[in-house]
Amino acid sequence: MEGRTGNQSEKQVAVVTGGNRGIGLEICKQLASNGVTVVLTARDEKRGAEAVSTLGLSNVVFHELDVSDPSSAARLADFIKEKFGKLDILVNNAGITGTTWSVGDPEIFRQKLAGMDFMERIETIHKHITEPYEEAEKCLRTNYHGIKAVTKALLPLLQSSSHGRIVNMSSDYGLLRFFSGDELKAELNNIDSLSEQRLDELSELFLRDFDDGLLEARGWPTGGFSAYKVSKALVNAYSRILAKDHPSLCINCVHPGYVQTDMNFHAGDLPVEEGVRGVLMMAMAPKGGVTGSFKSEFAVFPVRAKEKLLLPLWCSMNKQSSLISLVSLIFFIFSFLFLESPDLISLVKFGGFYFLLIY
């Protein structure tokens, strides 16, 4: 059942894909709480309707959407056009990991992870995943091609807005440092010569190399979540191309952090309320704001046992950020010199994030 509203074209209207749970549901909640009319979308009609009912907000409606199906995106566009006449905000949140899990009872596994420190959780998760070709293909089709299909269908409606914004959910896993091939990194970083057609070709090339067992030899990301990493790298590049081609829109990628969701058995460090803050900043940004950037709002640094240092960030990760690098370095030196007995793992993590910023 699709939600019905009256003519509210004077209000801001947002579409959130994958809005029935986790980060997507929280984005819907916070946008609606800020007075935005939200179209919550999901593949499953029952789960989507239940999510809207759970929120209990009159300015949230549901529409079914399978992001991997262009005809489904077209039906959503028709619905938006008929009911609102325009679209102000598109949050492309729907995504999958491209993996299968072997964990037995999910609740028991979640409780097991809850008793571990951060690195133990990461190592345990990696031990329980496999990456079959079928899941890798589905991951690219959902995370990259799905974003393209939805954006293409809704772009005319965004252009009808006086301030259209697109926020593409990304990840630090999409950073080019995870690629070992210099040619691949250079090509994905050169937006002046890169095209959507070439990104599609790279998507197919990755899947072919994945199927042939040639990921490492061809310079693709390895070490787990390979398809997910590539899908997010393609999304980052696509977003920059889109921003260049449509300067009247604000189009950005956001890394929410390692958020506690069903997707990772709630093993993340951030609750969803904090994880969506970067998305909300971009979605509600004033006209004339930044576009074509990658944003990471928060970084969490484990400094001592049972203690964390939360450093707010507002930096563009697709270019050198000397100020943030300097701040990171200062905190790293501070932790080494003045904190009581900082453990080695904490210092390594701290230094690792500093390296990520200046890489």
Residue, then its C-alpha position, 0 to 999 in steps of 0.5 A: m500500500e502506497g502512502r497518499t498525501g495532498n499537494q504539499s509542493e511548497k514543502q521539502v520532499a525527500v526520498v530515502t532508499g532502503g528506509n525500512r531499517g537501520i541507518g535508512l530508518e533513522i534518516c527518515k525519522q530525523l528528516a521528518s522531524n525536521g519538517v521534511t515530507v519523506v517517502l520511505t522506500a523498500r523492496d518489501e512492501k510489508r516491511g516498508a509499511e511496518a516501518v512507516s507505522t513504527l515511526g508514526l509520523s504523518n509526514v512519512v509515506f511508503h512507496e515500494l522500490d527495488v533499486s536494481d529494477p529501472s522500471s521500479a524506479a520509474r514508477l517511484a518517479d511517477f508517484i513523486k511527480e503526481k503527488f509533489g511535482k518535485l523532489d528536494i532530497l534524494v538519499n541513496n542509502a540502500g546497499i548490501t555487503g556482497t557476502t554470505w554469513s555462516v554464524g549459526d544463531p544470529e542472536i548468539f553470534r551478536q552476543k558473542l561479538a558484544g563481548m569483544d573489543f573492536m579489532e576482535r569483532i572485525e577479525t571474527i566477522h571476517k572469519h565468518i564471511t564468504e564472497p561467492y560470485e553471485e553475491a558480488e554481482k548482486c552487490l554491484r547491481t545494488n550498490y552502484h547500478g541501483i544508485k544510478a538507476v534511481t538517480k536517473a529516474l529522479l533527476p528531472l524532479l530534483q532539477s525542478s527543485s530550487h535546491g536539489r540535493i543528492v546524498n549517496m551513502s558510501s564507505d571508507y572501504g571505497l577509498l582508493r587506498f584499498f586498490s593495489g593497481d596504480e592504473l586503476k587508482a589513477e583512472l578512478n581518480n581522474i574525473d576529468s576523463l572518466s565517464e559513466q560508461r567507463l565506470d560501467e565497464l570497470s564494474e563488468l571488468f571487476l566481476r570478470d576478474f572476480d570470477d577468474g580469480l584475478l583480483e589481486a593480479r589485476g590490482w582490485p581490492t582484496g582482503g574481504f568485502s572486495a565487491y563492496k569496496v569496488s561498489k563504493a569506489l564506483v559510487n564515489a567516482y559516479s558522484r563526482i561525475l554527476a556533480k560536475d555535470h549538474p552544478s546546480l545540484c549539491i551531490n555528495c557521498v557520506h561515510p557514516g562510520y561503523v554503525q551498529t546495524d543488523m547488517n553487521f550484527h550490531a558490531g559497530d562503534l556508533p549508534v545509528e543516531e550518531g551515524v546519520r549526522g553526516v547524512l543529515m548535514m548534507a541533506m539539509a545543507p543550505k543552497g550553494g554548499v559543497t558538492g562532489s565531495f566525500k564526507s566523513e563526519f566522525a572518527v572514533f579513536p580507541v585510546r585506552a581500555k574502555e575509553k574512546l576519543l571522539l574527534p569531530l571531522w568535517c573534511s573532504m576525503n577526495k583531496q588533501s586536507s592539511l588542517i585535519s591531518l595536522v589535528s590528527l597528528i597533534f592528537f596522535i602525539f598527545s596520546f603518546l606523550f600524555l595519556e597514561s599507559p596507552d596500549l600499542i593497538s590504540l596507538v597503531k589505530f590512531g596512527g592508521f587513521y592519520f595515515l588514511l587522512i594524508y594518503 
